[in-house]
Amino acid sequence: MRRTHDMNFGAAIAADGVRFALWAPTAKDVALVVDGAEHPIPEAGEGWRRTTVPDVRPGARYGFRIDGDLVVPDPASRFQPDDVSGLSEVIDPKAFDWSDGEWTGRPWEEAVLYELHVGTATPEGTYAALEAKLEDLTHLGVTAIELLPLADFKGTRNWGYDGVLPYAPDAAYGRPDELKHLIDTAHSLGLMVFLDAVYNHFGPAGNYLHAYAKTFFTERHQTPWGAGINFDGETSGKVVRDYFIENALYWLEEYHFDGIRFDAVHAILDDSPKHFIGELAETIRTRLPGRHIHLVLENEANQARWLERNDQAQPLQHTAQWADDLHHCWHVLLTGEDAGYYVSFADKPVDHLARCLAEGFAYQGEPFPSLDNHPRGEPSAHLPPSAFVTFLQNHDQVGNRALGERLSALSDPDKLSLARAGLLLAPQIPMLWMGEEWSATAPFLFFVDFAPDEELNKAVREGRRREFKSFAAFADDTSVIPDPTAEQTFVDSKLDWSEPERQPHRGVWADTRNLLQIRHQSVVPLTKTRYLGADVTRPSPDSLDVTWRYAGGTLRFVANFGEDPLAVDSHGGQVIWSNGHTGSEIELPTWTGIVLTGAAR
């Protein structure tokens, strides 16, 4: 099977050659440079330049000369062999022969996500090396891998959030066909593949849009990265919106991804009658009706409006949102940390955790201390648990720490085992951060590479250390914070896949696998039936008792975080997991819990 995504942007192979299209509304003259020859490109109206050149073949290198001077890559380049400032390569999408013609994805309720960074998930840091680990992940019980952003970024190493060419998977990890082979193999193993996409900003180096499409951006909206992307401009908004909508469709169609996680949509500023993220989801759902496509938001605003369901409990727009609130509750309980945004959860973490488990958001319009008591969030109790992706760790929560410590380096192993069960056996969609399944010892550090721009590298180094100067642990000495521009920082973040072969990592891996087996056998079948709501009781100030009701039965999680033992009445439920069940009576000592299933009621 051959796949391609047809769009107005970029280079497309046609019967009579290759068609090139560039939106350059603020350029006076544009010429195509391909294989050393130059071809003037006439205006085609509304800022577009289009031309078809015969005898151009896949593999040809090309760029656009702007106003007789700067040669820029294609903003819709499918591949950049020589980084973001080099020439683009003509790619034939149909050259790859897919074997997954029958694959339409998996139901969302079956998802167990595994977030990873391709460059550090294996020592080699390539698509091919990652492909060799897929069987291990399926054996663990993972059903979906989620790749950090792949959009081409400057340099050889980056988390991916500094991408500037959204259509070009970065050459640091391999060629486009190697990425397709990874996805094809994943599908053959029953694994879904998700991609993290960044539509709120471009990275600080290698973005040339300002040279020929100044109206792509607007001063009307200001973001943490400068002028906002012009999603709502009177003359430019449609093209800008189409650029990103087509990008999402491109990944879903041409690369056959099963879902996309949209980064920080609260930073996508749009005053249009229909917000961009609404149009994005509606277009995808209309264009791809026959597949299980899952659209996930990161949204600090906690806006339940994007997660609404229809009468058949299917998402109208977006499938789910990352549940940061729930993470913060668990983190406070496990570590005792209360700085930064954790202050908003440290006052009553068990209360907040109970609400998150039962209703989704901890803050649903109440004043949020970390935002100067500005109201945060919208009511979410009516949404099913599957509208929330939950996690104990992710790339942000580990990597944004000064030393990149994982939760296993910050908390007691026994306490972490309870949180792990609470994550993997609750009805929300769980996500593991790469290596979490065995408590990997490698940190995940912040790393970039903007060489040869040493001024930018210096600014990043100094900014990183300045960021943590206010923390007591680094007030006198920030030199212990790893240099984000040093290659060793990147190397130190790579996983060691031999660790699960020895203790204590082997035991953590076995525990994770056991919990996922229980999830697939006892939890997922329930979550595929109609959701009826949740009930919460608080047996003591330091405990919680949450029951989720489904048409197919009930799921119940009881946890004791206090010092005194907690007696639990099973109410006739079947115990599917417990780390504190003693004798015929159920008693939970401190930091223990129990999970039960029961008949529908």
C-alpha positions in Angstrom: 0.0 0.0 0.0 1.3 3.5 -0.9 0.2 6.6 0.9 0.5 10.4 0.3 -1.1 13.5 1.6 -2.1 16.0 -1.0 -1.9 19.7 0.0 -1.3 23.1 -1.5 2.1 23.5 0.4 5.5 22.3 -0.6 6.8 20.0 -3.3 4.5 17.4 -4.9 5.4 14.8 -7.6 3.2 15.2 -10.6 2.9 13.5 -14.0 4.8 16.3 -15.7 7.6 16.8 -13.1 7.5 18.3 -9.6 5.1 21.1 -8.6 6.5 23.6 -6.1 4.3 26.0 -4.1 5.3 28.7 -1.6 3.2 31.2 0.2 5.3 34.3 0.3 2.9 37.3 0.7 5.6 39.8 1.7 8.3 38.9 -0.8 8.9 40.9 -4.0 10.6 38.3 -6.0 10.9 34.5 -5.5 12.9 32.0 -7.5 13.2 28.3 -7.2 16.7 26.9 -6.8 16.7 23.2 -7.7 19.7 21.0 -8.4 21.8 24.1 -9.1 19.4 25.7 -11.6 17.3 28.7 -10.9 13.7 29.3 -12.0 11.7 32.5 -11.4 8.3 31.7 -9.9 5.4 33.9 -11.0 2.7 35.2 -8.6 -0.4 33.0 -8.5 -2.6 35.4 -6.4 -3.1 35.9 -2.7 0.6 35.6 -1.9 1.1 32.2 -3.6 4.0 31.3 -5.9 3.7 28.1 -7.9 5.6 26.4 -10.7 6.1 22.9 -12.1 9.6 21.9 -13.2 9.9 18.8 -15.5 12.7 16.2 -15.1 13.1 16.8 -11.4 13.4 13.5 -9.5 13.0 12.4 -5.9 16.2 13.2 -4.1 16.6 16.5 -5.8 17.7 19.4 -3.5 15.8 22.7 -3.7 15.2 26.0 -1.9 13.7 29.4 -2.6 15.7 32.5 -3.3 13.9 35.5 -1.7 14.3 39.0 -3.3 17.5 37.9 -5.1 19.3 37.3 -1.9 18.6 34.7 0.8 18.0 31.1 -0.1 15.5 29.5 2.3 14.3 25.9 2.7 10.7 25.0 1.9 8.5 25.7 5.0 6.6 22.5 4.1 9.8 20.5 3.4 9.4 16.7 3.8 13.0 16.3 4.7 16.1 18.3 5.5 19.3 16.2 5.1 21.5 19.1 6.0 19.6 20.6 8.9 17.2 23.6 9.0 19.3 26.0 7.0 20.2 23.6 4.2 18.3 22.8 1.0 15.2 20.7 1.2 14.9 17.3 -0.4 12.2 16.2 -2.8 10.6 13.1 -1.3 8.3 10.7 -3.0 5.8 9.6 -0.3 4.7 6.7 -2.4 8.1 5.1 -2.5 7.4 3.4 0.8 5.3 0.2 0.6 3.1 -0.1 3.7 2.1 -3.5 5.0 -0.6 -2.3 7.4 -3.5 -1.9 5.0 -6.0 -3.5 7.4 -4.9 -1.3 10.4 -7.5 1.2 11.6 -6.1 1.7 15.1 -7.4 0.7 18.5 -10.2 1.9 20.7 -9.1 4.7 23.0 -10.0 2.8 26.1 -7.3 0.3 25.3 -4.6 2.9 25.3 -1.6 2.6 27.6 0.7 5.3 26.4 4.5 5.3 26.6 6.0 8.7 26.0 9.5 8.7 24.7 12.3 10.9 23.1 13.7 9.1 20.1 17.2 10.4 20.6 17.6 9.1 24.2 15.2 6.1 24.2 18.1 4.0 23.0 21.9 4.4 22.9 21.8 4.8 19.1 18.9 7.3 19.2 17.4 6.3 15.9 14.1 5.1 14.5 15.7 1.8 13.7 17.0 1.2 17.2 13.7 2.1 18.7 12.0 -0.3 16.4 14.0 -3.1 18.0 12.5 -2.3 21.4 8.8 -2.4 20.3 8.4 -6.1 21.2 9.6 -5.4 24.7 7.0 -2.7 25.1 4.2 -4.9 23.9 5.3 -7.7 26.3 5.2 -5.1 29.1 1.5 -4.2 28.2 2.0 -0.9 26.4 -0.4 -0.4 23.6 0.8 3.0 22.2 4.1 4.9 21.9 4.1 8.7 21.9 7.0 10.3 20.2 8.2 13.7 21.4 8.1 16.3 18.5 10.0 15.3 15.4 9.7 18.6 13.4 13.2 19.6 12.1 15.1 21.7 14.7 18.5 23.3 14.5 21.4 21.2 15.5 21.8 17.5 16.3 20.0 17.2 19.6 16.9 18.8 21.1 13.8 17.8 23.0 11.8 18.7 19.8 10.0 21.8 21.0 12.3 24.1 19.1 11.1 22.8 15.7 10.9 25.2 12.8 9.9 22.9 9.8 6.8 21.0 11.0 6.6 18.7 8.0 10.2 17.5 8.1 11.0 14.7 10.6 14.5 15.6 11.9 17.4 13.9 10.1 19.1 13.2 13.5 16.9 10.1 13.9 16.9 8.7 10.4 15.2 9.2 7.0 11.4 9.5 6.5 11.1 5.9 5.3 12.8 4.7 8.5 10.1 6.5 10.5 7.4 4.9 8.3 9.0 1.5 8.9 8.9 2.1 12.6 5.2 2.9 12.5 4.5 0.0 10.1 6.2 -2.4 12.5 4.4 -1.0 15.5 1.1 -1.6 13.8 2.1 -5.2 13.0 2.5 -5.6 16.8 -0.8 -4.0 17.7 0.9 -0.8 18.9 -0.6 2.6 18.1 1.8 5.5 17.4 1.2 9.1 18.6 3.1 12.2 17.7 3.6 15.3 19.8 3.0 18.4 17.6 3.8 22.0 18.4 1.5 24.6 16.8 2.0 27.5 19.3 5.4 28.7 18.3 8.6 28.1 16.3 12.1 27.6 17.7 14.6 30.4 18.1 16.9 29.4 15.3 16.2 28.4 11.6 12.8 29.9 11.1 12.8 31.9 7.8 9.1 32.8 7.6 9.8 36.4 8.6 11.8 36.8 5.4 8.9 36.3 3.0 5.7 35.8 5.1 5.8 38.5 7.8 2.0 38.3 8.2 2.4 34.7 9.4 2.9 36.4 12.8 1.1 39.2 14.6 1.9 41.7 17.3 -1.7 41.6 18.4 -1.0 38.4 20.3 2.1 38.0 22.5 3.3 34.6 23.7 6.3 33.5 25.9 8.2 33.1 22.6 7.4 36.6 21.1 4.8 37.6 18.5 2.0 35.2 18.2 1.1 33.1 15.2 -1.5 34.8 13.1 -4.4 32.3 13.3 -7.0 35.1 13.2 -5.6 37.6 10.7 -8.1 39.0 8.2 -6.0 38.2 5.1 -3.5 35.6 6.4 -5.5 33.6 8.9 -6.9 31.0 6.6 -3.5 30.1 5.1 -1.9 30.0 8.5 -4.6 27.8 9.9 -4.5 25.5 6.8 -0.7 25.2 7.2 -1.1 23.6 10.6 -4.3 21.7 9.8 -2.7 20.2 6.8 0.3 19.3 8.9 -1.8 17.3 11.3 -3.5 15.5 8.4 -0.1 14.9 6.8 1.1 13.0 9.8 -2.1 11.1 10.2 -2.4 10.2 6.5 1.0 10.0 5.0 2.7 8.6 8.1 -0.3 6.7 9.4 0.1 8.0 13.0 -2.9 7.0 15.2 -3.1 10.2 17.2 -1.5 13.6 18.0 -0.8 15.3 21.2 -1.1 19.1 20.7 1.4 21.0 22.9 0.3 23.9 25.1 -2.8 24.8 23.3 -3.5 27.5 25.9 -0.7 29.4 24.1 -2.5 29.3 20.8 -4.1 32.7 20.8 -7.1 33.1 18.5 -10.0 35.6 18.6 -11.8 34.0 15.6 -15.5 32.9 16.1 -14.2 29.3 15.8 -11.0 28.8 17.6 -8.2 27.1 15.7 -8.1 24.0 17.9 -11.9 23.5 17.3 -11.5 23.7 13.6 -8.5 21.5 13.7 -10.3 18.7 15.5 -13.5 19.0 13.4 -11.5 18.9 10.1 -9.6 15.8 11.2 -12.8 14.0 12.3 -14.5 14.8 9.0 -11.6 13.8 6.8 -10.7 10.5 8.6 -14.0 9.0 9.7 -13.1 5.3 9.3 -10.2 5.2 11.8 -9.6 5.3 15.5 -7.9 8.8 15.6 -7.1 10.1 19.0 -6.5 13.8 19.6 -5.0 14.8 22.9 -4.5 18.3 24.4 -2.0 19.9 26.8 -4.0 22.8 28.2 -3.1 24.6 31.4 -6.4 26.4 31.2 -8.3 23.1 32.0 -11.1 23.9 29.5 -13.5 21.0 29.5 -15.3 22.5 26.5 -12.9 20.8 24.1 -13.5 17.3 25.5 -17.3 17.1 25.2 -18.9 13.8 24.1 -21.9 13.1 21.9 -24.9 10.8 22.8 -22.8 7.8 22.0 -20.1 9.0 24.3 -17.7 9.7 21.4 -15.6 12.8 21.4 -17.1 15.7 19.4 -13.6 17.3 19.0 -10.7 16.3 21.2 -10.3 12.9 22.8 -8.6 13.7 26.0 -6.3 16.2 27.9 -3.2 15.6 29.9 -4.2 15.6 33.6 -1.5 17.8 35.1 -3.6 18.3 38.2 -3.6 14.6 39.1 0.2 14.5 38.5 0.7 17.4 40.9 -1.3 15.7 43.6 0.7 12.5 43.5 4.0 14.4 43.3 3.2 16.4 46.4 2.2 13.2 48.3 5.3 11.3 47.1 7.9 14.0 47.6 6.5 16.6 49.9 7.6 19.3 47.5 5.5 22.5 47.6 7.4 25.0 45.5 6.1 26.6 42.2 2.8 25.3 41.0 2.9 22.5 43.6 1.9 25.2 46.2 -1.6 25.0 44.7 -1.9 21.3 45.7 0.2 21.1 48.9 -2.5 22.5 51.2 -4.7 19.4 50.9 -3.2 16.9 48.4 -5.5 14.0 49.3 -8.6 16.2 48.8 -7.3 17.3 45.4 -6.3 13.8 44.4 -9.8 12.5 45.3 -11.4 15.1 43.1 -9.1 14.5 40.2 -9.7 10.8 40.3 -13.5 11.2 40.4 -13.9 14.4 38.3 -10.8 15.1 36.2 -9.7 18.6 37.2 -8.8 19.6 40.8 -9.6 23.2 39.9 -12.8 23.8 38.1 -13.2 27.5 38.2 -11.8 28.1 41.8 -9.0 30.6 42.5 -5.7 29.1 41.7 -2.9 30.2 44.1 -0.2 29.8 41.6 -2.0 32.3 39.3 -2.4 35.0 42.0 -5.8 33.3 42.8 -7.1 33.9 39.3 -9.9 31.3 38.6 -8.7 28.2 36.7 -10.5 25.5 34.9 -14.1 24.5 34.0 -16.5 21.9 35.5 -15.4 18.5 34.3 -17.3 15.9 36.5 -19.6 15.1 33.6 -16.8 13.9 31.5 -15.8 10.2 31.5 -12.4 9.2 33.0 -11.1 8.4 29.5 -11.2 12.2 28.8 -8.0 12.4 30.8 -4.5 11.1 30.3 -2.8 10.5 33.6 0.9 10.1 34.6 3.3 10.2 37.5 6.1 11.5 35.2 6.5 13.0 31.8 9.2 14.7 29.8 8.3 18.1 31.3 8.0 17.0 35.0 11.4 15.2 34.9 13.3 17.3 32.3 12.4 20.7 33.7 14.0 19.9 37.0 17.5 21.3 37.4 19.1 17.9 37.6 16.5 15.9 35.6 15.7 13.5 38.5 13.1 10.8 38.0 10.5 10.3 40.6 12.2 7.0 41.7 15.1 9.2 42.8 12.9 11.5 44.9 10.4 9.2 46.6 10.2 6.0 48.7 9.9 2.9 46.6 7.0 1.5 48.6 5.1 4.8 48.3 5.8 4.9 44.6 4.4 1.3 44.2 1.0 2.5 45.5 1.0 5.5 43.2 1.9 3.2 40.3 -1.1 1.0 41.0 -3.3 4.1 41.4 -2.1 5.2 38.0 -2.3 1.9 36.0 -5.5 0.6 37.6 -7.6 3.7 37.5 -10.0 4.1 34.6 -8.2 7.2 33.1 -5.8 6.6 30.3 -2.4 6.0 31.8 0.9 7.2 30.4 4.4 6.0 31.3 7.6 8.1 30.7 10.3 6.0 29.0 12.3 4.0 31.6 9.7 4.5 34.3 8.6 0.9 34.0 11.9 -0.2 35.6 12.8 3.0 37.6 15.6 3.9 35.2 18.6 5.6 36.8 19.4 7.9 33.8 18.1 11.4 34.4 16.3 13.2 31.6 18.1 16.5 31.3 17.3 19.7 29.3 19.5 19.7 26.2 19.9 21.7 23.0 22.4 22.2 20.2 22.4 25.6 18.4 26.0 25.4 17.2 27.6 27.2 15.5 25.5 30.0 17.0 27.5 30.3 20.2 25.7 33.4 21.3 22.4 31.5 21.4 24.1 28.6 23.1 25.5 31.0 25.7 22.1 32.6 26.2 20.5 29.2 26.8 23.2 28.2 29.3 22.9 31.4 31.3 19.1 31.4 31.2 19.0 27.8 32.5 21.1 28.6 35.5 19.4 31.9 36.1 16.1 30.1 36.2 17.2 28.0 39.2 19.1 30.7 41.0 16.1 31.4 43.2 16.0 27.8 44.4 17.6 27.4 47.8 19.5 24.3 46.6 21.3 26.3 43.9 21.4 29.8 45.4 25.1 29.6 46.1 26.2 27.4 43.2 24.5 26.9 39.9 27.6 25.2 38.3 26.2 21.8 39.3 23.3 22.3 36.8 24.4 20.4 33.7 25.2 22.6 30.6 22.2 22.1 28.3 24.4 22.8 25.2 27.0 20.1 26.1 26.8 16.8 24.3 27.5 14.9 27.5 24.2 16.2 28.9 22.4 14.6 26.0 24.4 11.3 26.4 23.7 11.2 30.1 20.0 11.2 29.4 20.1 7.9 27.3 18.4 4.9 28.7 20.3 1.8 29.7 18.2 -1.2 28.6 20.3 -3.7 30.5 18.9 -2.3 33.8 15.7 -4.4 33.8 17.8 -7.5 33.9 18.9 -6.8 37.5 17.5 -5.8 40.8 15.9 -3.5 41.9 14.9 -2.6 38.4 13.7 -6.1 37.5 11.2 -6.0 40.4 9.8 -2.7 39.3 9.4 -3.9 35.7 7.6 -7.1 36.9 5.3 -5.0 39.1 4.5 -2.7 36.1 3.8 -5.7 33.8 1.6 -7.3 36.5 -0.5 -4.1 36.9 -0.9 -3.7 33.2 -2.1 -7.4 32.9 -4.7 -6.7 35.5 -5.7 -3.5 33.7 -6.2 -5.2 30.4 -8.1 -8.1 32.0 -10.3 -6.3 34.5 -10.3 -2.6 34.0 -10.5 -2.0 30.2 -13.6 -4.2 29.7 -15.4 -2.1 32.2 -14.3 1.2 30.7 -15.7 0.1 27.3 -19.2 0.2 28.8 -21.3 3.3 29.4 -19.9 5.6 32.1 -22.4 6.4 34.8 -20.4 8.6 37.2 -18.2 8.5 40.2 -18.6 8.6 44.0 -16.0 9.7 46.6 -15.9 9.2 50.3 -13.2 10.1 52.8 -12.9 7.4 55.5 -10.3 9.6 57.2 -8.6 12.9 56.5 -5.6 11.1 55.0 -7.5 8.4 52.9 -9.8 8.3 49.9 -12.4 5.8 48.6 -13.3 6.4 44.9 -15.8 4.3 43.0 -16.4 4.6 39.3 -19.7 3.3 38.0 -20.1 1.8 34.6 -23.0 -0.1 32.9 -20.7 -3.2 33.1 -19.9 -2.9 36.8 -17.9 -0.8 39.3 -14.2 -0.1 39.8 -13.1 1.0 43.3 -9.8 2.4 44.6 -9.2 2.9 48.3 -5.9 4.3 49.5 -4.5 5.1 53.0 -1.9 7.8 53.2 -2.2 8.3 57.0 -0.4 6.8 59.9 -3.3 4.8 61.4 -4.5 1.6 59.8 -7.7 1.8 57.7 -10.4 -0.9 57.8 -12.2 -1.4 54.5 -15.5 -3.0 53.8 -15.4 -4.7 50.4 -19.1 -4.4 49.9 -18.9 -7.7 48.1 -16.4 -6.5 45.5 -13.7 -8.7 44.1 -10.1 -7.7 45.0 -8.0 -7.4 41.9 -5.0 -5.8 43.5 -3.9 -4.9 47.1 -0.6 -4.2 48.9 -2.2 -4.0 52.3 -4.9 -6.8 52.4 -4.4 -8.9 55.5 -6.5 -12.0 56.4 -10.2 -12.2 55.9 -10.6 -8.6 57.1 -9.3 -5.9 54.8 -7.0 -3.6 56.6 -4.8 -1.0 55.0 -1.7 0.1 56.9 -0.1 3.4 56.0 0.6 4.0 52.3 -1.3 1.0 51.1 -4.3 0.6 48.9 -6.8 -1.8 47.3 -8.6 -2.0 44.0 -11.9 -3.9 43.6 -14.4 -4.6 40.9 -18.1 -5.1 41.5 -21.4 -5.7 39.9 -23.2 -2.8 38.2 -25.3 -0.7 40.5 
